[in-house]
Amino acid sequence: MKLWDPHFHVWDVSAGVDDAGYGLADYERDVAANGFELIGGTFVEVMSAQHAGVAGQAFADACAAEADWVSRQLGGGRLPYAMVASAPLEFDGVHALLEQLAADDRVRGVRQIINHEPSWPRNGHLGNLLESAEWQRGYRLLAEHGLRFDLQLNPHQFAAAARLVAAHPRIPVVIDHLGTPTLADLRGDTYWDGIRALADCGHTTIKLSMLPYVDQEWDTNALVTDSVLRIIDLFGVQRCLFASNYPVDLKSGWPAARLFGAFSRLVREMADVDRHRLFAGNAMRAYGVAAGEG
C-alpha cells in the first residue's frame, strides 16, 4: 500500500533546550510501517501555534522564515514533498507574504489555526478570526495566489466557517483533524450539523487524523471509530485523507505500525481502490500533486 502522508511536521528549536527538534530524516524513519511504502507527503506549518506575543510584520517574517527553512529541508529529502505554510491573514500586509509563499513551487496552501474558546495559543489574543473583517479579507486573497487553505477550528465554529467556505469556491479547503472534536462533541448535534454543512461544500476535503486528541485509545472506542466511518460517508471516500500528524501522534504513543494498522483495520472491508484513495490518491489530488511525482 502506497502512502502519501498529508499532515506531518518538522521543526528546529533554539540551542540549549532539551528537544533538539524533529527533522525530515527523523520523520522518514518514524513513519515507516509494515505494508506501507511512503511516496511523499505534505508538511503542515506549526508557526500559527507559536509566538503568541508577536504580531504584524514581525510575525509575517517568522512565517516566511519557517517556510524558507522547511523548503530547504524538503528539497534535501529523498521523496517529493509539498508544503502548507503559515500566514496571518488578519495582517494588512499579508498580500506580500502570500506572494512570496506562492513563488515556492512546494507551497500548495496556507494554514492558520483558528481554534477559539477553547483557544489555541495565539487565538486567546486574536479572538474568533472568523468574525474579523480583516481576516476574511486576507482569506479572499488566497484565491488570487492559487493557494488552498487548511482549516483547523472548533466544532462550534463550523457553521460560520461553512458559510465562508461556500462563499469562496475558488479556494479549496482541507479540514484538519476531523475538526478537532472532543468525545462530547461527537455525541452532539453541533458537531454533526456543522460537519455536514462543511461536507456540503464540494471543494472541501477532510483529514482523518489526530485521533489520540479525541481518545488516547481511539481504536477501541466505538464512538470514535463509528464517527470516522460516518465522516467518510458524509464526505465520500474520495474526499477523505488518512494522515500521521507526526511527530505529535507519535509522541502520544502511536508508532507507525500501530497507527496505520488501526487505520487499515478501520477500512478493511473497503475495495482496494478506495483504500488507496484514503492513504495516497486523495491526498495527492487535494494538494495538487501529479501522480507521476509519487
PyMOL commands that set and color helices and strands:
alter all, ss='L'
color gray80, all
select helices_A, chain A and resi 24-30+47-49+56-75+94-102+123-126+129-131+133-144+155-167+177-179+183-186+189-199+211-213+218-220+222-235+237-239+248-251+256-266+272-286+291-293
alter helices_A, ss='H'
color red, helices_A
select strands_A, chain A and resi 2-8+37-44+81-86+107-111+148-151+173-175+204-208+240-242
alter strands_A, ss='S'
color yellow, strands_A
deselect
rebuild
show_as cartoon
